[in-house]
Amino acid sequence: MKGTVIQFRRGKTNQIVRHFILDVGAKNRKEASSFIGKSVEWRSSGGKLIRGKITGAHGNKGLVRAVFEKGLPGQALNESIEVK
């Protein structure tokens, strides 16, 4: 299943480097909760693979939070990810 990297998880002044907000196609928080625990993979154009895991829902509109092994580069924003 495909998804999209939306943004770093952040506050007013701080950005959490390994945490990201993803859009996986869920319509509401209840659907997003069904993705908790699934693994996520992002592949760069150069072939580099970074894995992560969905840890929770984010808000009420179907977005999810994911924690990656290493932080994704800024080029990963608005790119696709694979949910397994």
Buried (B, 14 or more C-beta within 10 A) or exposed (E): EEBBBBBBBEEEEEEEEBBBBBBBBBEEBEBBBEBEEBEBEBBEEEEEEBBBBBBBBBEEEBBBBBBBEEBBEEEBEEBEBBBE
